[in-house]
Amino acid sequence: MTLQEARKFALSLPEATEEPHFDFTSFRVGGKIFASAPPESEYLHVFVPEEFREAALARGSDFLEELHWGKRVVGLRVILPAAKAVEVHALLEQAWSHKAPKRLRALREAKE
């Protein structure tokens, strides 16, 4: 998977935007960052809740690493060239859902 493919999917989520965040690009919903990427990188940082993060890591994914902010683990680092699109999409949807306002989550759930 490429960053461009991940970007396309992230921006397909309701009201998702792409904005700069220091030297990174960030994907946001309701002003909150749900994913980011370093410039010219093969990595995607996805901010999923702890229980989802732990489940993803427990599956033994060879394309995921813990994403640290100081001593805290705040999400997952996705190694995009080794990742399958379906798994990256699921991570992005979970991160989006965790940050999206309730009204957007309700709209999305109603469509499913």
N, C-alpha and C positions, 0 to 999 in steps of 0.2 A: 504494500500500500504506500502511497505517496502523501506528502503533506497536502498537495493540491486536491487529492481525492477526499482526504479527511476534511479539508476546508469546505468543499462542496457539500458534503453531508452535514457538517455542523451548521452551515448557513441555511440548510433546508429546514431546520427545526424552527418552530413558530417563534417569530420575533427575535431570532438570533441575529447578532451583529458582529462584525469584526472591527476591532479598534486596536491602536497601538497601546502597549503597556511597557514602558521603558524601551528596551531594545527588542522586546518580544512582540509578537502579535497575540491578541487575545480574542476569544470568542465569548460573547456575553449574552445574557438574557436578563431583562429588567435591570440593566446596569451591573449585574454580578457576573464575574468571570467563572465560566464552567470548564474552559480549556485554554491552553496557551501553547505557543511554540517559539523556540529560539529562532533567530534569523538563519536562513540557509542551513536548516537542520533536518535530520532524519528522525527527530524526536517530536512527540506530542505529549504535553502534560495535561492530564485529565483529572479534574477535582471531583472524585466520587466519594461518597460516605464510607466510613471505615468498614462497615459490614460487607459492602459490595466489593471494596478493595481487597479485603482479606479473602473473600470467596474467589475472586479472580486470581489472586496469587496462589491460593491453595490448589487450583487446577493445574499448577505447574507450568504456566505459560512461559515460554522461552522468549517472549517479546515484551514482557512487563517487568518493571522494577519499581520499588518504592520511590516516591518522590518526597524528598525531605525539605523542610523549611526550618533551618536550625536543627534542633533535636527532634522536632515533630515530623511525623509522616502526614502529609497533607493530600496525597493523591497518588496517581500512578504515572510513571514515565513509560510511554509506549515507544518501542523501537519499530518505527513504521515499516522498514523494508522486510522485517520478519513477521509482521502482523497480517492477519486475515481481515478483510474488510468487514465481514459480519461481526467480528469481535470488537473492532474499533467502533463500529456503529453502535453496538450495544453499550459500550463504555460512554460514548458521547451522549447517547440518549439518557443514560442514568445520571450523568453529571448535569445535563440540561434540566432534567426533572428535579434534581436536588436543589437547583438554584432558581428555577422558574417560579413566578408568582402562582398562587393557587388557581386563579382563574385560567391561566394558560394550561396548567396540568389538567384541569377539569375538561377543558375543550379538547385536548389531545386524547384523553381517556374516552370521551364521548364518541370520538371518531373511530376508536378501535373496537 
